[in-house]
Amino acid sequence: MHHHRDLCERAVSPLEIAAGLEAHGLTDRTAARYRHRDVFALAEELYARTPARPAGSAVAVPPPPGPDTEARAGWTLLALLPGAACLATAGLLLVTEGSLGGGARATVIVTGALLACLALRFCLGRGPLRAPEGAGRAGMYACWLLSFAVYGEGLIAQVVSGGPDGPWEAAPAPLLGLTAAVAPAAWCAHFFTVQAHRKLTGSRALEEFGAGVRPLLLAAVVLFLCALLPLLFLADLGLGGTGTPVSAAALGVLFFLARLLAAHGLPEPGTVALAAACAVEAAAPALVLAGRLPGLEPLARPVHALVAAGGPGAVPALACGAAALGLLLHASAALSRASAHTHPHTGA
């Protein structure tokens, strides 16, 4: 109690004390040395013995992080705005194809991009995807990854074939599908947060809580992927594409996991994963260009082999897929800790 006095006096429930003790490295085995069956039982006694609270007072359990209906409708509407802005821009470009000049079309694209960015900013400032510490450098890496999703495959195709020979073709379908998937991402994050909080209030040991949260995380990711894939296929079909959205799906899962961790107060792992994906995507054309120098031909062979096996989209698919897999493994450990769920960051 002397060592953790500040934690005990600030806590509004034993759950906060249990999460704080866990964050300081205490485990159920450590609690057994204090003659308690687990960290939760130890936290309850510390809560009851804190001088600022009567020993017989009722335990105040924080309410579930789910918002009321009005608030839920508010952040749902905000989550729909980025996709609506991109859909309106794409529809206007399709309807006016052949009638607008290059300058007018560029104005429409820039205006639509600005509206989508503003809508996304408002969306990420409220609801289940709100990060209490902000995006930090993750926003810069996300801009690179989105740009590569639109222009990357055309760049890789030209570089591998001996170019670049000029402006490469854009593929806006991934951008449209990803912005439309913001709303499902918000609901999947809300589902995970609410269910994890219920597990926390009902668990009696840290191992029990962790074992219950890991399947919830996997379920949230699978639900998001099930919503993301149809949106990507519809966007690709509507814009006349014929590719399979594997790389865009991997990017969407990477974004979802990074934001979910940031929403629970853990932004650094997501930033590192996004930066790693950016590095791989930037290295691919650089290696091909470097392989044209005398004696450096082996540098380009892995990229040529990857493109030959899976096409230009294999590069971003590998970069984002590997980063998403690594982030999922990290999230399954980080989000199974009680300290990641004490304060409902994503509820309002």
C-alpha positions in Angstrom: 0.0 0.0 0.0 2.9 2.4 0.7 4.5 1.7 -2.7 1.2 2.0 -4.6 -0.5 4.7 -2.5 -1.0 7.1 -5.4 -2.6 4.4 -7.5 -4.9 3.3 -4.7 -6.0 6.8 -3.9 -6.8 7.7 -7.6 -8.6 4.5 -8.4 -12.4 4.5 -8.6 -12.6 0.7 -8.5 -10.5 -2.3 -7.7 -10.2 -2.9 -11.5 -8.0 0.1 -11.9 -5.8 -1.0 -9.0 -5.5 -4.5 -10.6 -4.6 -3.0 -13.9 -2.0 -0.7 -12.3 -0.4 -3.6 -10.4 -0.3 -5.6 -13.6 1.4 -2.7 -15.4 4.0 -2.6 -12.6 4.8 -6.3 -13.2 2.7 -8.0 -10.5 1.3 -11.4 -11.4 -1.0 -13.8 -9.8 2.0 -15.7 -8.5 3.3 -12.5 -6.9 -0.2 -11.9 -5.3 0.1 -15.4 -3.8 3.1 -14.3 -1.8 0.7 -11.7 -0.2 -1.7 -14.6 0.6 -4.2 -13.7 -2.1 -5.3 -16.0 -4.8 -4.8 -13.5 -7.7 -4.1 -9.8 -8.5 -7.8 -9.0 -8.5 -8.2 -10.2 -4.9 -5.2 -8.2 -3.8 -6.5 -5.2 -5.6 -9.9 -5.5 -3.8 -8.1 -5.5 -0.4 -5.9 -2.5 -1.3 -9.1 -0.7 -2.5 -10.9 -1.4 0.8 -7.9 -0.5 2.9 -7.2 2.9 1.2 -7.6 5.5 3.9 -9.6 7.8 1.6 -12.4 5.3 1.4 -14.4 3.5 4.1 -13.5 -0.2 4.3 -17.2 -1.2 4.1 -18.1 1.0 1.1 -19.6 -0.5 -2.0 -17.3 -1.4 -4.8 -17.8 1.1 -7.6 -17.4 -0.7 -10.9 -16.9 1.6 -13.9 -19.8 1.4 -16.4 -19.4 -0.4 -19.6 -17.7 1.6 -22.3 -20.7 1.4 -24.7 -22.1 4.9 -25.4 -25.8 5.7 -25.4 -27.9 5.5 -28.5 -27.5 9.2 -29.4 -23.7 9.1 -29.1 -23.5 5.8 -31.0 -25.5 7.3 -33.8 -23.2 10.4 -33.8 -20.0 8.5 -34.3 -21.6 6.1 -36.7 -22.6 9.0 -38.9 -19.1 10.5 -38.7 -17.6 7.1 -39.7 -19.7 7.1 -42.8 -18.6 10.6 -44.0 -15.1 9.6 -45.4 -16.6 6.9 -47.6 -19.4 9.2 -48.7 -16.9 11.9 -49.7 -14.8 9.5 -51.8 -17.9 7.9 -53.3 -19.3 11.3 -54.3 -16.0 12.3 -55.9 -15.7 9.1 -57.8 -19.3 9.3 -59.0 -18.8 12.9 -60.2 -15.7 12.0 -62.1 -17.5 9.1 -63.8 -20.5 11.2 -64.7 -18.5 14.0 -66.1 -15.9 11.9 -67.9 -15.2 13.4 -71.3 -16.9 16.7 -70.5 -14.5 18.2 -67.9 -11.0 19.3 -68.8 -7.9 18.2 -67.0 -7.8 21.2 -64.8 -11.4 20.8 -63.7 -11.0 17.1 -63.0 -7.9 17.8 -60.9 -9.9 20.4 -58.9 -12.6 17.8 -58.3 -10.1 15.3 -57.1 -8.3 17.7 -54.8 -11.6 18.9 -53.3 -12.8 15.4 -52.8 -9.5 14.4 -51.2 -9.6 17.4 -48.8 -13.2 16.6 -47.8 -12.4 13.0 -47.2 -9.4 13.9 -45.0 -11.5 16.4 -43.0 -14.2 13.8 -42.6 -11.6 11.2 -41.5 -10.1 13.6 -39.0 -13.6 14.3 -37.4 -14.3 10.5 -37.4 -11.1 9.6 -35.6 -11.7 12.3 -33.0 -14.8 10.6 -31.6 -16.1 7.2 -30.9 -14.3 3.8 -30.8 -11.5 4.8 -33.0 -10.5 7.9 -31.0 -6.8 7.7 -29.8 -6.3 9.6 -26.6 -2.7 10.4 -27.5 -3.3 11.3 -31.1 -1.8 9.7 -34.3 1.7 11.2 -34.1 3.9 10.0 -36.9 1.4 7.3 -37.8 -0.5 9.8 -39.9 2.5 10.5 -42.1 3.1 6.7 -42.7 -0.6 6.2 -43.4 -0.5 8.9 -46.1 2.4 7.1 -47.8 0.6 3.7 -47.6 -2.6 5.1 -49.1 -0.6 6.8 -51.9 1.2 3.6 -52.7 -2.2 1.8 -52.7 -3.3 4.1 -55.4 -0.1 4.5 -57.5 2.2 1.8 -56.2 1.3 -1.1 -58.5 1.6 1.1 -61.6 5.1 2.3 -60.4 6.3 -1.3 -59.6 5.0 -2.5 -63.0 6.9 0.3 -64.9 10.1 -0.1 -62.9 10.2 -3.9 -63.3 9.6 -3.5 -67.1 12.5 -1.1 -67.5 11.0 2.2 -66.7 9.7 4.4 -65.3 8.7 5.8 -68.7 6.2 8.4 -67.6 3.2 8.9 -65.4 1.9 5.6 -64.1 -1.7 4.6 -63.9 -3.7 5.3 -60.7 -6.0 2.7 -59.1 -8.4 4.6 -56.9 -10.6 1.6 -56.0 -8.5 0.7 -52.8 -8.9 4.2 -51.5 -12.7 4.1 -52.0 -13.0 0.7 -50.4 -10.8 1.6 -47.4 -12.7 4.9 -46.7 -16.0 3.1 -46.9 -14.6 0.5 -44.3 -14.1 3.2 -41.6 -17.7 2.6 -40.4 -17.3 -1.2 -40.0 -13.9 -0.6 -38.3 -15.6 1.7 -35.8 -18.2 -0.9 -35.0 -15.7 -3.8 -34.7 -13.6 -1.7 -32.4 -16.7 -0.9 -30.3 -17.6 -4.6 -30.2 -14.1 -5.5 -29.0 -14.0 -2.8 -26.3 -17.4 -3.6 -24.9 -16.9 -7.3 -24.8 -13.4 -7.0 -23.3 -14.7 -4.7 -20.6 -17.3 -7.3 -19.7 -14.6 -10.0 -19.6 -12.6 -7.7 -17.2 -15.5 -7.2 -14.8 -16.3 -10.9 -14.8 -12.7 -12.3 -14.5 -11.1 -13.4 -11.3 -7.5 -13.9 -12.6 -5.3 -12.2 -15.1 -4.8 -15.4 -17.0 -8.5 -15.9 -17.2 -9.0 -12.4 -18.6 -6.2 -12.8 -21.1 -7.6 -16.1 -22.3 -11.0 -14.6 -22.9 -9.8 -11.4 -24.7 -7.5 -13.0 -27.3 -10.5 -14.8 -29.1 -12.4 -11.5 -28.9 -9.5 -9.7 -30.7 -9.4 -12.4 -33.4 -13.2 -12.2 -33.8 -13.0 -8.4 -34.2 -10.4 -8.7 -36.9 -12.3 -11.4 -38.8 -15.5 -9.4 -38.6 -13.7 -6.3 -40.0 -12.1 -8.4 -42.8 -15.5 -9.9 -43.7 -16.9 -6.3 -44.0 -13.8 -5.0 -45.8 -13.5 -7.5 -48.6 -17.0 -6.9 -50.1 -16.4 -3.2 -50.0 -13.1 -3.5 -51.8 -14.6 -5.8 -54.4 -17.5 -3.5 -55.0 -15.2 -0.5 -55.3 -13.0 -2.3 -57.7 -16.1 -3.4 -59.7 -17.6 0.0 -59.8 -14.4 1.7 -61.0 -13.8 -0.9 -63.7 -10.9 -2.7 -62.1 -10.1 -6.3 -62.5 -7.6 -6.9 -59.7 -8.0 -8.8 -56.5 -7.8 -6.5 -53.4 -5.4 -8.6 -51.5 -2.9 -5.8 -50.8 -5.7 -3.3 -50.0 -7.2 -5.9 -47.6 -3.9 -6.3 -45.8 -3.5 -2.6 -45.6 -7.0 -2.3 -44.1 -6.3 -4.9 -41.4 -3.0 -3.1 -40.7 -4.8 0.2 -40.2 -7.4 -1.4 -38.1 -5.0 -3.0 -35.7 -2.8 0.1 -35.4 -5.8 2.3 -34.6 -7.2 -0.2 -32.2 -4.0 -0.3 -30.2 -3.8 3.5 -30.3 -7.3 3.8 -29.0 -6.3 1.7 -26.0 -3.3 4.0 -25.3 -0.7 2.0 -27.2 0.2 4.0 -30.3 3.9 3.0 -30.6 3.5 -0.6 -31.9 1.2 0.5 -34.7 3.5 3.4 -35.7 6.4 0.9 -36.0 4.4 -1.5 -38.1 3.2 1.2 -40.4 6.8 2.5 -40.8 8.0 -1.1 -41.5 5.4 -1.5 -44.3 6.5 1.9 -45.8 10.1 0.8 -45.7 9.4 -2.4 -47.6 7.3 -0.6 -50.2 10.0 2.0 -50.7 12.8 -0.5 -50.9 11.2 -2.6 -53.7 11.5 0.0 -56.6 14.8 1.2 -55.1 16.3 -2.3 -55.2 15.1 -2.8 -58.8 16.8 0.5 -59.9 19.9 -0.3 -57.9 20.1 -3.7 -59.7 20.7 -1.9 -63.0 24.1 -0.8 -61.8 27.0 -3.1 -62.8 27.6 -5.8 -60.2 24.4 -5.1 -58.3 22.0 -7.3 -60.3 21.3 -9.7 -57.4 19.6 -6.9 -55.5 16.7 -6.8 -57.9 16.2 -10.6 -58.1 13.9 -10.9 -55.1 11.6 -8.1 -56.3 11.5 -9.6 -59.9 10.7 -13.0 -58.5 8.0 -11.6 -56.2 6.4 -9.7 -59.1 6.6 -12.7 -61.4 4.9 -14.9 -58.9 2.1 -12.5 -57.8 2.1 -9.4 -60.0 2.9 -5.9 -59.0 0.4 -6.1 -56.2 2.4 -8.7 -54.4 4.9 -6.1 -53.1 2.3 -4.1 -51.1 0.5 -7.3 -50.2 3.7 -8.7 -48.7 4.7 -5.4 -47.0 1.3 -4.8 -45.4 0.5 -8.4 -44.7 3.7 -9.1 -42.9 3.3 -5.9 -40.8 -0.3 -6.7 -40.0 0.5 -10.3 -38.9 3.3 -9.0 -36.6 1.0 -6.4 -35.2 -1.7 -8.9 -34.6 0.7 -11.1 -32.6 1.7 -8.1 -30.6 -1.9 -6.9 -30.1 -3.0 -10.3 -28.8 -0.5 -9.9 -26.0 -0.8 -6.2 -25.3 -4.6 -6.1 -25.4 -4.9 -9.2 -23.2 -3.6 -7.1 -20.3 -6.1 -5.6 -17.9 -4.2 -2.3 -17.9 -5.2 -1.7 -21.6 -8.9 -1.7 -20.7 -9.1 0.1 -17.4 -10.1 3.5 -18.9 -12.7 3.2 -21.7 -10.8 5.3 -24.3 -13.1 4.2 -27.1 -16.5 4.5 -25.5 -17.6 8.0 -26.2 
